[in-house]
Each structure stands twice: as structure tokens, then as C-alpha cells.
Amino acid sequence: MTSLAERGQIMALLAEAVDKGARQNRACEVISLSERTLQRWQNSG
């Protein structure tokens, strides 16, 4: 299980990667996180 603080950090790092040109699906794949999990985290606030 990932803590709330870790989720925030992961989302921030993924957002930074996407801002710098990475594709979200590839960035998630690199860290073994499903895009669906990322979506759930983003929607949960």
C-alpha cells in the first residue's frame, strides 16, 4: 500500500515527466504503475 504522501510525490514526478515531454502511459510503465491507478489517485484528491 502506498501512503498518501508517497502518492502525492509519485503524481508530482509523473506530472513533471509529462510536462517535459514523456507520454503518461510510458512514464507509468517505467515505474510499474497502471494508468488506472494513477487516475484513481488523481480523482480521490
VEXDREN-2710 file (C-alpha; in Angstrom, 1 decimal):
% VEXDREN-2710
k/r/px/py/pz
1/MET/0.0/0.0/0.0
2/THR/1.2/3.5/-0.9
3/SER/0.9/6.2/1.7
4/LEU/-0.8/9.5/0.8
5/ALA/2.5/11.4/0.9
6/GLU/4.1/8.9/-1.5
7/ARG/1.1/9.1/-3.8
8/GLY/1.5/12.9/-4.0
9/GLN/5.2/12.6/-4.7
10/ILE/4.6/10.0/-7.4
11/MET/1.9/12.1/-9.0
12/ALA/4.2/15.2/-8.9
13/LEU/7.0/13.3/-10.5
14/LEU/4.8/11.8/-13.2
15/ALA/3.3/15.3/-14.0
16/GLU/6.9/16.7/-14.3
17/ALA/7.8/13.9/-16.7
18/VAL/4.7/14.5/-18.8
19/ASP/5.4/18.3/-18.8
20/LYS/8.9/17.6/-20.1
21/GLY/7.5/15.5/-23.0
22/ALA/7.1/12.0/-21.7
23/ARG/4.0/10.1/-22.5
24/GLN/1.9/9.4/-19.4
25/ASN/1.4/5.7/-20.3
26/ARG/5.2/5.2/-20.8
27/ALA/6.1/7.0/-17.6
28/CYS/3.6/4.8/-15.6
29/GLU/5.0/1.7/-17.3
30/VAL/8.6/2.7/-16.3
31/ILE/7.6/2.8/-12.6
32/SER/5.2/-0.2/-12.9
33/LEU/2.1/1.8/-12.1
34/SER/-1.1/1.3/-14.0
35/GLU/-2.6/4.4/-15.6
36/ARG/-5.9/3.4/-14.0
37/THR/-4.3/3.5/-10.5
38/LEU/-3.0/7.0/-11.3
39/GLN/-6.5/8.1/-12.4
40/ARG/-8.0/6.8/-9.2
41/TRP/-5.4/8.7/-7.1
42/GLN/-6.0/11.9/-9.1
43/ASN/-9.8/11.6/-8.6
44/SER/-9.5/10.9/-4.9
45/GLY/-7.9/14.3/-4.2
END
